[in-house]
Amino acid sequence: MKSLRNKTLFITGGSRGIGLEIGLAAAREGANIVIAARSNRPRPKLPGTIHSAAEQIEQAGGRCLPLVMDVRDEQRVAECATQAAEHFGGIDILVNNASAIYLAGTLDVPAKRFDLMQQVNYRGTFFASQACLPSLLKAENPHILTLSPPVSFDPKWFARHTAYTISKYAMSLCVTGLAAEFGPQGVGVNALWPKTVIQTAALAMLKGMVEPKNCRQPAIVADAALAIFKRPASGCHGNFFIDEEVLREEGTTDFSAYAVTPGEPLFPDLFLDS
């Protein structure tokens, strides 16, 4: 597939950051974008709403359907998937982008934060996939892409933030399970994770551990995602892709344009060895 023109992407939590960047990249190719997120109104500490995202996507050349959706509400998720399919005539790609993060040790994680991460991250991934699959199974080249890391049982990835690690690895286990179940039916179910820390609003959760100058921009993840979407879905499932590796396979050798500050050392993302 050379272009995503007229393909429909359903992106959870896509009002900002990596999700929005994926939507914008696909919109530049003429895709239809469904932004399904909670952010209906501006918030002081988090920029962007589904409406500002829709405006950017349409300026980029795509068509957008902004939908208010809390990924924890499975009934609303199902309603949004139905509405999206009816509005655009189907769903071709699901991006499980919605994610909650709280990097803290066990003694410092309130139950509310624990529940939020588990419900948004892996529960949301499961039910968004469940809701979109009836449409995806009818699509020509359907993909589910989940932004989650390869699973490692190295204790160092649990020691400082067990609750968060469990929630992200559970997303990855959803990828493995859905790939085994629906990959043979022609759905490309895969995961994508950045090689380096990406400059997004979530950077603040690292509590100063990483400076923006040591990060890459979200565009690298978006470009890798589009490359995956253009691959034949049949036979492409169960992979835990890393953004830089995907782009190297596509022929990219110079990644300096993705750096926030070219020339500065890059900080590897969580769950990956440097």
Order of alpha helices (4+ residues) and beta strands (2+ residues): beta-alpha-beta-alpha-beta-alpha-beta-alpha-alpha-beta-alpha-beta-alpha-beta-alpha
